[in-house]
């Protein structure tokens, strides 16, 4: 099962790309959205959605029925300024890229605030407009630090472990990286949005390979957003300006 966040609804597809169902509409009431940015599915099949312009996170059951929400606009703990990418770990904790507050916030599965890490800057551990987040099966938290043109890796307590990447178009460089994903072996996939390509890295951040270029043909991109890795190992890519999903 795969889900796609569009401006005002979540669309759900099976692994073959067949449409299953959708939920949500435009608005600010329970179960309504104003420009979705990220969606994750937890271990019990619930949908966790970052509702960007409503500055909140909403949670739905597997059928799309609203369960609860948390957050509102602000700078203090558990408030958001344009939340973007979102993910969960094996224990059900929720990680949210709080983009305009330049941090990642962590919550229990019921929305209880746990902690945060990151602040505006370019030094290790600092962030500038983090967009997407992924958690490996070894509990490494991987963040696309978009305006710093790099990827940062943290432990689950928010301690900075390593960074890789710099601004540019060479191998291992980025221009405003967006989606990040990690497979069962720890390989890291990055949607290098400004360079219209996917880059793949070894678990230590060493460059492995890249594919894609600007365009609208098969295997070409016009602005990348979220990416995901299927259990089969296939990479699912949101090709933003081409208004489509590509699978590799």
C-alpha positions as CSV (number, residue, x, y, z in Angstrom):
1,X,0.0,0.0,0.0
2,X,1.2,3.5,-0.8
3,X,-0.3,6.9,-0.1
4,X,0.1,10.2,-1.8
5,X,-0.5,13.6,-0.1
6,X,-2.0,16.1,-2.5
7,X,-3.2,19.6,-1.7
8,X,-6.4,18.7,0.1
9,X,-6.7,14.9,0.2
10,X,-4.8,11.7,0.7
11,X,-5.0,9.1,-2.1
12,X,-4.2,5.5,-1.4
13,X,-2.9,3.0,-4.0
14,X,-1.8,-0.6,-3.9
15,X,1.7,-1.7,-4.8
16,X,0.8,-2.0,-8.5
17,X,-0.4,1.6,-8.6
18,X,-4.1,0.8,-8.6
19,X,-6.2,3.4,-6.8
20,X,-7.8,2.2,-3.6
21,X,-9.5,5.1,-1.8
22,X,-9.1,8.7,-0.7
23,X,-10.0,10.8,2.3
24,X,-10.0,14.5,3.2
25,X,-11.2,17.7,1.8
26,X,-10.2,21.4,1.9
27,X,-10.6,23.2,5.2
28,X,-9.5,23.5,8.8
29,X,-11.9,21.2,10.7
30,X,-11.2,17.7,11.8
31,X,-10.3,15.5,8.8
32,X,-9.8,18.5,6.5
33,X,-6.6,19.8,5.1
34,X,-4.9,22.9,3.8
35,X,-2.0,21.9,1.6
36,X,-0.7,18.6,2.8
37,X,3.1,18.1,2.9
38,X,3.9,14.7,4.2
39,X,2.2,11.4,5.0
40,X,3.4,8.3,6.8
41,X,1.9,4.9,7.8
42,X,2.7,3.5,11.2
43,X,3.1,-0.2,12.2
44,X,-0.7,-0.6,12.8
45,X,-1.7,1.0,9.5
46,X,-2.7,4.4,10.7
47,X,-2.1,7.4,8.4
48,X,-0.2,10.3,9.9
49,X,-0.4,13.5,7.9
50,X,1.3,16.8,8.1
51,X,-1.3,19.5,7.4
52,X,1.0,22.3,6.4
53,X,-1.0,25.5,6.3
54,X,-3.1,24.4,9.3
55,X,0.2,23.9,11.2
56,X,-0.8,20.5,12.7
57,X,-0.6,16.8,12.4
58,X,-3.7,14.6,11.9
59,X,-4.0,10.9,12.4
60,X,-6.5,8.6,10.7
61,X,-7.3,4.9,10.9
62,X,-6.6,2.5,8.0
63,X,-10.0,3.3,6.4
64,X,-9.3,7.1,6.5
65,X,-11.5,7.9,9.5
66,X,-10.2,10.8,11.6
67,X,-8.8,9.8,15.0
68,X,-7.1,12.9,16.4
69,X,-4.8,15.8,15.7
70,X,-2.1,17.7,17.5
71,X,-0.3,21.0,17.1
72,X,-1.1,24.6,16.1
73,X,0.9,27.5,14.8
74,X,3.8,28.7,17.0
75,X,7.4,28.4,18.0
76,X,7.1,26.7,21.4
77,X,7.3,22.9,22.0
78,X,4.6,20.9,20.2
79,X,3.7,23.8,17.9
80,X,4.6,24.1,14.3
81,X,5.4,26.6,11.5
82,X,4.6,24.8,8.3
83,X,5.3,21.1,9.2
84,X,6.6,19.2,6.2
85,X,8.0,15.7,6.1
86,X,6.9,13.1,8.6
87,X,7.8,9.5,9.6
88,X,7.5,7.0,12.3
89,X,10.0,4.5,13.9
90,X,9.6,0.9,14.9
91,X,8.3,1.9,18.3
92,X,5.6,4.2,16.9
93,X,7.3,7.6,17.7
94,X,6.5,10.3,15.2
95,X,9.1,12.6,13.8
96,X,8.0,15.9,12.1
97,X,10.1,18.3,10.1
98,X,9.0,21.7,11.5
99,X,10.3,23.5,8.5
100,X,10.1,27.2,9.4
101,X,11.1,26.6,13.0
102,X,14.3,24.8,11.6
103,X,13.9,21.8,13.8
104,X,12.6,18.2,14.1
105,X,10.0,17.5,16.7
106,X,9.3,14.0,18.2
107,X,6.0,12.8,19.6
108,X,4.5,9.6,21.0
109,X,1.9,7.9,18.9
110,X,-0.9,9.7,20.7
111,X,0.7,13.1,19.9
112,X,2.4,13.7,23.3
113,X,5.5,15.8,22.9
114,X,8.7,14.0,23.5
115,X,11.6,16.2,22.4
116,X,13.1,18.3,19.6
117,X,16.4,18.9,18.0
118,X,17.9,21.4,15.6
119,X,17.9,25.2,15.4
120,X,18.7,27.7,12.6
121,X,22.2,27.6,11.4
122,X,24.8,25.8,9.3
123,X,27.0,24.1,11.9
124,X,26.6,20.3,12.6
125,X,23.3,19.8,14.3
126,X,21.8,23.0,13.0
127,X,19.2,23.1,10.3
128,X,17.8,25.5,7.8
129,X,14.4,24.5,6.4
130,X,14.5,20.7,7.0
131,X,12.0,19.1,4.6
132,X,12.0,15.4,5.0
133,X,13.0,12.8,7.6
134,X,13.5,9.0,7.6
135,X,14.5,6.6,10.4
136,X,16.6,3.5,9.7
137,X,16.1,0.1,11.4
138,X,19.2,0.9,13.4
139,X,17.5,4.1,14.7
140,X,19.5,6.6,12.7
141,X,17.4,9.7,12.0
142,X,18.1,11.0,8.5
143,X,17.1,14.6,7.7
144,X,17.2,16.6,4.4
145,X,18.7,19.9,5.6
146,X,17.5,21.6,2.4
147,X,18.8,25.1,2.5
148,X,22.1,23.9,3.8
149,X,22.3,21.5,0.8
150,X,23.2,18.5,2.9
151,X,21.9,15.5,4.7
152,X,22.3,15.2,8.4
153,X,22.2,12.0,10.5
154,X,21.1,12.1,14.2
155,X,20.5,9.5,16.8
156,X,16.9,9.2,18.2
157,X,17.9,11.5,21.0
158,X,18.8,14.3,18.5
159,X,22.6,14.0,18.9
160,X,24.3,14.9,15.6
161,X,26.2,11.9,14.2
162,X,27.4,12.9,10.8
163,X,26.6,15.1,7.7
164,X,27.3,14.7,4.0
165,X,26.8,16.8,1.0
166,X,27.4,20.4,-0.1
167,X,25.9,22.8,-2.7
168,X,26.6,21.8,-6.3
169,X,25.8,19.4,-9.1
170,X,28.7,16.9,-8.8
171,X,28.3,13.4,-7.4
172,X,27.4,13.6,-3.7
173,X,26.4,17.3,-3.9
174,X,22.9,18.7,-3.7
175,X,20.7,21.6,-4.6
176,X,17.9,21.8,-2.1
177,X,17.5,18.1,-1.3
178,X,13.9,17.1,-0.5
179,X,12.8,13.5,0.0
180,X,14.9,11.0,1.9
181,X,14.4,7.2,2.4
182,X,16.5,4.4,3.8
183,X,16.2,0.7,3.0
184,X,16.7,-2.4,5.2
185,X,20.4,-2.4,4.5
186,X,20.9,1.2,5.5
187,X,21.4,2.6,2.0
188,X,20.1,6.2,1.8
189,X,18.1,7.6,-1.1
190,X,17.9,11.4,-1.6
191,X,15.6,13.4,-3.9
192,X,18.1,16.0,-5.1
193,X,15.3,18.4,-6.2
194,X,17.4,21.2,-7.7
195,X,19.4,18.7,-9.8
196,X,16.4,16.7,-10.8
197,X,17.9,13.3,-9.8
198,X,17.9,10.6,-7.2
199,X,21.2,10.0,-5.4
200,X,22.0,6.8,-3.5
201,X,24.5,6.6,-0.7
202,X,26.1,3.9,1.4
203,X,25.1,3.9,5.1
204,X,28.2,6.0,5.9
205,X,27.2,8.7,3.4
206,X,29.6,7.7,0.7
207,X,28.2,8.3,-2.8
208,X,27.1,5.2,-4.6
209,X,25.2,6.2,-7.8
210,X,22.7,8.6,-9.2
211,X,20.0,8.6,-11.9
212,X,17.6,11.0,-13.5
213,X,17.7,14.4,-15.2
214,X,15.4,17.3,-16.0
215,X,12.5,16.4,-18.3
216,X,9.2,14.7,-18.6
217,X,10.1,11.4,-20.1
218,X,10.4,8.1,-18.3
219,X,13.1,8.4,-15.6
220,X,13.2,12.2,-15.9
221,X,12.1,14.6,-13.3
222,X,10.9,18.2,-12.8
223,X,11.3,19.0,-9.1
224,X,11.3,16.1,-6.7
225,X,9.4,15.8,-3.4
226,X,9.0,12.8,-1.2
227,X,10.5,9.4,-1.9
228,X,10.0,6.0,-0.3
229,X,11.5,2.5,-0.6
230,X,9.1,-0.5,-0.9
231,X,9.8,-3.8,0.8
232,X,10.7,-5.2,-2.6
233,X,13.5,-2.5,-2.8
234,X,11.8,-0.5,-5.5
235,X,12.1,3.3,-5.1
236,X,8.9,5.4,-5.3
237,X,9.3,9.0,-6.3
238,X,7.0,12.0,-6.2
239,X,7.8,13.8,-9.5
240,X,6.2,17.1,-8.5
241,X,6.0,19.3,-11.5
242,X,5.3,16.4,-13.8
243,X,2.3,15.6,-11.5
244,X,3.1,11.9,-11.3
245,X,4.6,9.1,-9.3
246,X,7.5,7.1,-10.8
247,X,8.7,3.7,-9.5
248,X,12.2,2.3,-10.1
